Amino acid sequence: MSAKLHHLVVYVPLADADRVREALAKAGAGAIGAYDSCSFSMRGTGRFRPLQGATPAIGEVGSLEAVEEERIEVVVTEEQLRGVLRAVKEVHSYEEPAIHVLPMEDYRRFL
């Protein structure tokens, strides 16, 4: 694999997790060798307070919220990144989803 890789992490309410995973895979994220739709998930609690001007999908402006969420991680190539991010934003219920994009080394180049 010679394409520049990124590690994409997105946090979603549990009810959105399958929909977001499907959108990621359809956009090409999670392709590793002869496999596709590869992802890793774990659950945790997301906390946030919607501020004035926000239109929260969960909770109310000014109130601190705690939501059970799933952290979904996938591998994405540089070429796929823009389309993958658009796909996530399209299906995610949050107005401002928490998404992290980190540069990644392909371990196979060291073998």
C-alpha positions as a Markdown table, in Angstrom:
| # | Residue | x | y | z |
|---|---|---|---|---|
| 1 | Met | 0.0 | 0.0 | 0.0 |
| 2 | Ser | 1.7 | 3.2 | -1.1 |
| 3 | Ala | -1.1 | 5.7 | -0.6 |
| 4 | Lys | -0.8 | 8.2 | 2.2 |
| 5 | Leu | -2.9 | 6.9 | 5.1 |
| 6 | His | -4.9 | 8.6 | 7.8 |
| 7 | His | -6.5 | 7.3 | 11.0 |
| 8 | Leu | -10.1 | 8.7 | 11.2 |
| 9 | Val | -11.9 | 8.6 | 14.6 |
| 10 | Val | -15.5 | 9.7 | 14.9 |
| 11 | Tyr | -17.8 | 9.7 | 18.0 |
| 12 | Val | -21.5 | 8.9 | 17.5 |
| 13 | Pro | -24.5 | 8.3 | 19.7 |
| 14 | Leu | -25.1 | 4.5 | 19.9 |
| 15 | Ala | -28.3 | 4.8 | 17.7 |
| 16 | Asp | -26.2 | 6.3 | 14.8 |
| 17 | Ala | -23.2 | 3.9 | 15.0 |
| 18 | Asp | -24.3 | 1.4 | 12.3 |
| 19 | Arg | -25.5 | 4.1 | 9.9 |
| 20 | Val | -22.1 | 5.9 | 10.3 |
| 21 | Arg | -20.1 | 2.7 | 9.8 |
| 22 | Glu | -22.1 | 1.9 | 6.7 |
| 23 | Ala | -21.4 | 5.4 | 5.3 |
| 24 | Leu | -17.7 | 5.1 | 6.1 |
| 25 | Ala | -17.5 | 1.8 | 4.2 |
| 26 | Lys | -19.5 | 3.0 | 1.2 |
| 27 | Ala | -17.1 | 6.0 | 0.9 |
| 28 | Gly | -14.1 | 3.6 | 0.9 |
| 29 | Ala | -12.9 | 4.0 | 4.5 |
| 30 | Gly | -11.7 | 0.8 | 6.2 |
| 31 | Ala | -10.1 | -0.9 | 3.3 |
| 32 | Ile | -7.0 | -2.9 | 4.4 |
| 33 | Gly | -5.4 | -5.2 | 1.9 |
| 34 | Ala | -8.0 | -7.7 | 0.6 |
| 35 | Tyr | -10.6 | -6.6 | 3.2 |
| 36 | Asp | -13.1 | -3.7 | 3.3 |
| 37 | Ser | -15.5 | -2.3 | 5.9 |
| 38 | Cys | -12.7 | -2.7 | 8.6 |
| 39 | Ser | -13.4 | -0.6 | 11.7 |
| 40 | Phe | -12.8 | -0.7 | 15.4 |
| 41 | Ser | -15.4 | 0.5 | 18.0 |
| 42 | Met | -15.6 | 1.0 | 21.7 |
| 43 | Arg | -18.2 | 2.7 | 23.9 |
| 44 | Gly | -17.8 | 5.6 | 26.3 |
| 45 | Thr | -19.6 | 8.7 | 27.5 |
| 46 | Gly | -19.5 | 12.0 | 25.5 |
| 47 | Arg | -20.1 | 15.2 | 27.3 |
| 48 | Phe | -21.0 | 18.6 | 25.9 |
| 49 | Arg | -23.0 | 21.8 | 26.6 |
| 50 | Pro | -24.8 | 23.4 | 23.6 |
| 51 | Leu | -24.1 | 27.1 | 23.6 |
| 52 | Gln | -26.3 | 30.0 | 22.4 |
| 53 | Gly | -26.9 | 29.6 | 18.6 |
| 54 | Ala | -26.5 | 25.8 | 18.6 |
| 55 | Thr | -29.2 | 23.5 | 17.3 |
| 56 | Pro | -28.5 | 20.4 | 19.3 |
| 57 | Ala | -29.8 | 17.0 | 18.2 |
| 58 | Ile | -29.6 | 15.9 | 21.8 |
| 59 | Gly | -30.2 | 18.1 | 24.9 |
| 60 | Glu | -30.9 | 21.8 | 25.3 |
| 61 | Val | -28.9 | 25.0 | 24.9 |
| 62 | Gly | -27.1 | 25.8 | 28.1 |
| 63 | Ser | -27.5 | 22.3 | 29.7 |
| 64 | Leu | -24.6 | 20.0 | 30.2 |
| 65 | Glu | -25.3 | 16.6 | 28.5 |
| 66 | Ala | -23.8 | 13.1 | 28.9 |
| 67 | Val | -24.5 | 10.7 | 26.1 |
| 68 | Glu | -23.5 | 7.1 | 25.6 |
| 69 | Glu | -21.5 | 7.1 | 22.4 |
| 70 | Glu | -19.4 | 4.8 | 20.2 |
| 71 | Arg | -15.9 | 5.7 | 19.1 |
| 72 | Ile | -15.5 | 4.4 | 15.5 |
| 73 | Glu | -11.9 | 4.2 | 14.0 |
| 74 | Val | -11.0 | 3.5 | 10.4 |
| 75 | Val | -8.1 | 3.7 | 8.0 |
| 76 | Val | -8.6 | 6.2 | 5.1 |
| 77 | Thr | -6.3 | 7.1 | 2.2 |
| 78 | Glu | -5.6 | 10.8 | 1.4 |
| 79 | Glu | -7.6 | 10.5 | -1.8 |
| 80 | Gln | -10.7 | 9.2 | 0.1 |
| 81 | Leu | -10.6 | 11.6 | 3.0 |
| 82 | Arg | -12.7 | 14.4 | 1.6 |
| 83 | Gly | -15.5 | 12.0 | 0.4 |
| 84 | Val | -15.4 | 10.1 | 3.7 |
| 85 | Leu | -15.7 | 13.2 | 5.8 |
| 86 | Arg | -18.7 | 14.4 | 3.7 |
| 87 | Ala | -20.3 | 11.0 | 4.0 |
| 88 | Val | -20.0 | 11.1 | 7.8 |
| 89 | Lys | -21.3 | 14.6 | 8.1 |
| 90 | Glu | -24.3 | 13.7 | 5.9 |
| 91 | Val | -25.5 | 10.8 | 8.1 |
| 92 | His | -24.3 | 12.0 | 11.6 |
| 93 | Ser | -27.1 | 13.4 | 13.8 |
| 94 | Tyr | -24.8 | 15.9 | 15.6 |
| 95 | Glu | -24.6 | 19.5 | 14.3 |
| 96 | Glu | -20.8 | 19.5 | 15.1 |
| 97 | Pro | -19.6 | 15.8 | 15.2 |
| 98 | Ala | -16.3 | 15.1 | 17.0 |
| 99 | Ile | -14.0 | 13.9 | 14.2 |
| 100 | His | -10.3 | 13.4 | 14.4 |
| 101 | Val | -8.0 | 12.8 | 11.4 |
| 102 | Leu | -4.5 | 11.7 | 12.3 |
| 103 | Pro | -1.6 | 10.9 | 9.9 |
| 104 | Met | -0.7 | 7.2 | 9.9 |
| 105 | Glu | 2.2 | 5.1 | 8.9 |
| 106 | Asp | 1.5 | 1.8 | 7.1 |
| 107 | Tyr | 3.3 | -0.8 | 9.2 |
| 108 | Arg | 4.0 | -2.9 | 6.2 |
| 109 | Arg | 6.6 | -0.5 | 4.8 |
| 110 | Phe | 8.8 | -1.4 | 7.8 |
| 111 | Leu | 8.7 | -5.1 | 7.1 |
